Amino acid sequence: MCGIVAYLGEREAQPILLEGLFRLEYRGYDSSGMAIINGKGLQSLKKKGRIQFLEEALQSAPLPGKIGISHTRWATHGGPSDENAHPHRDQSGKLALVHNGVIENYHSLRTRFLAQGHTFISETDTEVLAHLVGEHYQQIPSSDLNRLENALKAALKEVNGTYGVAVIHEDHPNLFVGARRGSPLVLAIGEKEHFLTSDVSAIISHTQKVVYLNDYDVVSVQNGQFSISSLTKPHAGYEITEVDLADAKAEMGAFPHFMLKEIFEQPQSILNAFRGRLDTEEYAAKLGGLNMTPQELLEIHRIKILGCGTALHSAMVGEYLIESLAQIPVETDFASEFRYRNCPMDRRTLVFVVSQSGETADTLAALREARRKGFRALGICNRVGSTIARESDGGVYMHAGPEIGVAATKSFTSQVMIFTLLALNLGRMRFLSASQGKEIIQAIEKIPSQVEQILKLSDSIKLIADKYKNYRSMLFLGRQYQKAVAMEGALKMKEISYIHAEAYPSAELKHGVIALIDEETPTVFLCPKDSVYEKNMSNLQEVKARKGKVIAIATEGDLEIAKFADDVIYVPATLEPLMPLLTVIPLQLLSYHTAVLLGRDVDKPRNLAKSVTVE
Ligand code: M6R
């Protein structure tokens, strides 16, 4: 949420910052701004709306200079406006600051400053932080060589909340400072230039050498040198990492939206999730990153899986997979709930946190809570080097490549594939026979080409979307493995088309939801040929009996279902535990086409941001 790019070097900062902001636009897109220091002092420009508006404004009023900070915003305190856009200045007007996060005690600080005669032009917590840093700066003697850095440190000691910040000051045209707590920040090191950013994708075209900052790190870049210290204790040292281009660079190519591109990437991204991880001799999976011995894996009594949104839905598929293949009890929970619960946990519980970005604030907090309580906690992440990936005790990378569309698509299937491998592995150590393992591996290997086959239905799914796009409410129903797929389908429909959608296990229908069914509320029925097919068909009849329209997702060759459903989308047959990898694809396409037909901004739906780094 919110994107930061800062630059200091020998080149003009404006085009570098602007390019970085465009690459970070998925993190927030309600306003943006830039501040640069040049011969005229500190100059800034801020614009409500998409970054394109800032770009247009810069064309008529460029900001020359070789040092600058910039920001793309997802509003927390104060609505989207030019005034609330970052950067914000301190009372002197000479210091500018960009911020990602939330300053929880901003109100009392603001009251204090107002009593001192400060004036504020925005409603944001960030402007209060700028004033706080500025106040400390005034109090530090000008003889202090680290005056701005020390002012930032002193200010941050007074705030509660989360931050990734970058600060510049007119009197220091060769210096920027930054710090993080809870919001990601990366220092990137180029040839005679440095960058500070929320996400490496912003700067990857300039350098691949980065330092992922940790919480309480404070970074200072001055005259071509950088230093990293800690806000709280002597610094433990840092590591310079080489970023893999494939993990960070995202281009839309010929696709009209990142979401569609990412849906179509799934044959490859699913393959990437299992490539090199199948053990075709033992009929198991190789997951070295778990950092656990076979003995430790055998000793697991329970598993807890935590995540948010789509990641939680993949966890729910994981729950069924692990329980069914490995017979280990699994619980899933919203990371945001777990972090404040005091749920009793068996000491031999293994915790998994699932996060595409590896930066989701609630998931990160849940990971820290689990580890604080002494549990081994593993991460399933896509972003290499993300905070969750770095702080977990081990884990599995998805290798899905960058996911930019706000609606998660390929990360869901990659996560489900990783849970399949995990369940296979844990199962083979327990009750799953070699022949069952072999059957699963053979089915896994077919999945990419089966997904390819479903993607060919995109045009016909578009026709179905056209037929249903004007309904105001939809239901998504499925049982067993398909329950979580229904939830994922409903989330996709809601977040990009803004059509109200609810998901339930099909059999729950008659306990209340059935009251919603009429000719105006279509139902998407996940009804593949699985162990509950007959039961599901009865539930489908209950909908039809009440004049509800039905779009069925069914298994190829099932002609029976076509007699009852208004529309049917067929997917190839596979084993029941792997079916979510196939049935979710038509739902992604259905929501995508519906949203496009309704004229929605598919990659940047209203009120959302890709990476939710605030609580
Ligand atoms: O990066 P994460 O996987 O931790 O993100 C979790 C959710 O914020 C995310 O899945 C969100 O629900 C998506 N917009 C769903 O499409």
Boltz pocket constraint, residues with backbone or C-beta under 6 A from the ligand:
constraints:
  - pocket:
      binder: B
      contacts: [[A, 308], [A, 309], [A, 310], [A, 311], [A, 354], [A, 355], [A, 356], [A, 357], [A, 358], [A, 359], [A, 360], [A, 363], [A, 406], [A, 407], [A, 408], [A, 409], [A, 491], [A, 492], [A, 495], [A, 609], [A, 610], [A, 611], [A, 612]]
      max_distance: 6.0
